[in-house]
């Protein structure tokens, strides 16, 4: 990659400053638990900085933009939940998620829609002397090709280097060596996937390590908006939280999905949101986390107020436990309160342990803390003092309680 041009030095400095906190591992992310999903407290500026940093350093960055549909799928499908958890960056999309975040003390200033993020990439100056190279994968017939042409007419911050419509096959058929070779041959920075949310995330999870592009994300509607086949809602509609009504106007078939998601959201408000109100905000105080290696497991004894302002010992203990790769027992007998930032760190620990085939178990959680884990569907096995964890089939984790 070429060196920054002289007149871009200030821009590069700003990006490096913005992305510095994002250049670490998952345990240094400003990640929070929102209704059982991991979300990063990042706005569009930081998201653009993270993408630019990934492109410059060629570090892998897979990001998701969870909305109500993500929540609904994660409630029913452990695989969908896992795909979301495995992302490197999670940007909350959808007014309902932002509203729930405010109720639970999760510091999300506004939604970060994938279309807004891509628009920011298109409008910014070319980074490090050249545009961001994007490959469009999927979309309705003709959309990816039209998006390719539309982007390259702009000559802005994004250059389209290729497109491919794989049709309506399964994930396996869309993951052939020929398909991956076609994408990689264009040397993209960013592979934008549009296959439908569930299939798209599954395709990314299967192929992100086979792609040479550092950045991957499923941003289905963005391809249609870019192609011009579907008009995005006016800004005032977006800000009102009623963009879903506009989408139905543009694509009437979406009403079924939104209706189903609405029912799921109502159920989640009763079973997940309501039990957390007034419980998920940890007061200020000190916390401690001590890792004790044991035969066949790691025991982390947690004490004090496990909240946003006192998470450093938690991060260090979780990082060390993840490196061991053994099952982890979280001893919460000394903990007096937890918040959604602490639960976000637990999700990161779960993510890394799952990659090693290990799981989390809990012991000593008081009723208040236990109810927060259950409300977020973090249904880890509960162990009594002295009890040994029993390995479970991956699909049974949700039934542990």
Phi, psi and omega in degrees: 000140183289157178289155179299142175288154183307319184281003179252003185298321179294320179297315180298318179298317179297317180295316180298323179294318183290327187267350183310314180292349184262359188271018183247197180272183184300332184282353173256003176290148172275069189253141183232157175266121178235105180054040177090351178256148175276127176228142179267139177278072183229140176263185183297322180301314180290327178294316177299318179298320179295320178295313179299320179295318179298320180293317181295318185266350184063028174277143182291137176217107174253122182236155179233158177234076185297139175230195182298323179297321175301313180302314182298318180291320181295330178295328187260334191230113179297327177296319178295319177300317181295319179300320180291316181296328184283351179294153180277340181210134183233116186246115186293124176245146177102129181300322179300323179293319179295319179297316179294323179301317180298321179294331186258003179080017177274123190280067174261117182286324181197167177290153175238089181286145179301324180293323177292321179295316180293324176298321178295322177294321180294324186273341183284159176297153176304134185269135177056037172088001178205159179289165173284127184268120186243139173246128179266123181238112178103205183095166178293160183309127177087345186290315182297318179295319179293321177296320177304312182292319182296317180296317184284344172286334183287322185054047180255220184281353180234138174240130176273125182252353178177169177206155177205130174253109185279359181081213188243033179281187178270175183299322181297313181292334179275001185243025182292162178300324181295317180295313181295323179295322179298317179293310184296331182296336180275355179053055181283159170269331191218119173260113180263119187257140179218083184235010194093139192305310184294310181293322181298315179294323178295321179295317179297314182300324181285326192245356187300329179279346177267347178274140177279340178296134179288332187246132174222145176197150173264112180228066190306308184294335182299323180297316179294318179297317181294321180290338181089003180284335179229131180273135176279154181298148174301159184302320182294329177289318178302315183289336180282348182084012183250024181298333179297326177294321177297318180299321178295322177299318181283324182227084186306331182295345181288347185300326181296316180295316181293325177295314179297318179295325179296318177296317179297321180294320179297317178294321180293324178298324181282315187268338183246313183284308185304315180296343182267342185300126180082359183245336189267014177249107182279131176293163179298148180166174181270154177222158177218151178216124182235124179269127176242108176296136178224171181294115175079002179200169172244133178251125178246115179266120185249139181214159177086202182266107184270082184231177186311319186280357185221042187263353186302314178296329177294313179303315183294317180293318180294320179298316180294321179292320178297323179294327178290326176075013179261163175306146184242129173257120176267112179267106184258017184295336179262001182273135179259333180199153175224160174232185185289339175290318176297315179298327175298320176294324177297320177298322177295321177296316178302316180304310184288324178292321181299327178292342178253006180076021181248164185226170177257144169229158182241148171213146173079008181288132176286174186298320182295314180292318179300323180293328178291320176298315182294320181297332179264011179057032174266071191271066179285156180299138176262126181244142171278162179305130178086348180283145179264142177292144178248128180297139181241158169295141183308321183289350183265358184301324183292339182262012187297331179266000000 
